[in-house]
Amino acid sequence: EINTRIFLNPVPAPEKEVYIVKSGDVLNRVAAHTKTTAELLMRANNLSGTMLRIGQKLYTSPSNFSIHISRKHSKVVLNNNGRFFKQYPIREWPATLQTQKKGAPVVKLSGKVIEKIALLDGSRVIFTDKGFANATHWITVSIPHCTLYAEPPAGADPKKASKPPSGIALDPEATAELSSMLNRGTPVYLE
């Protein structure tokens, strides 16, 4: 929790860099320059919109994330620059990943994040849309059956609940947080 609190708040920290907005800067260009996502810049700096002001200070943290999905510990572990950052408990596994014969060697697979999806009432939304904060997030991964998604809340209308055909269920807060920090191409490992 401490790592994400520091990472996702606009406060100075030893590992953070300060970017001063210049004339002609737009959020996407600043995100590309600082090697992060526009969504993460907005979240980490408490921005309510995409408009930037000349001279505005934006705090960025160096990030080189990877995800390790552990069947043994039933957790999704987020590493930054090869070091532990945070872990998220898995709420539900797809049947295809649950069964592993006792004594069988652990199969290790590697892949990457293909796409991040936010759904609100069955429609796709982006981080600048109204209602994005209430969206359900999916993180599509190139490893079969490893899409990370928010488990629908108890009592949710099954017609409106968004759930991939096969994937790994996490808390809604976990998928929203992960989605804001990860890029397409982020390495993913299944152990």
Buried (B, 14 or more C-beta within 10 A) or exposed (E): EEBBEBBBBEEEEEEBEEBEBEEEBEBEEBBEEBEBBBBBBBBBBEBEEEEBEEEBEBBBBEBEBBBBBBBEEBBBBBBBEEEEBBBBEBBBBBEEBEEEEEEEEEEEBEBBBBEBBBBBEEEEBEBEEEEBEEBBBBBBBBBBBBBBBBBBEEEEEEEEBBBBEBBBBBBBEBBBBBBBBBBEEBBBBBB
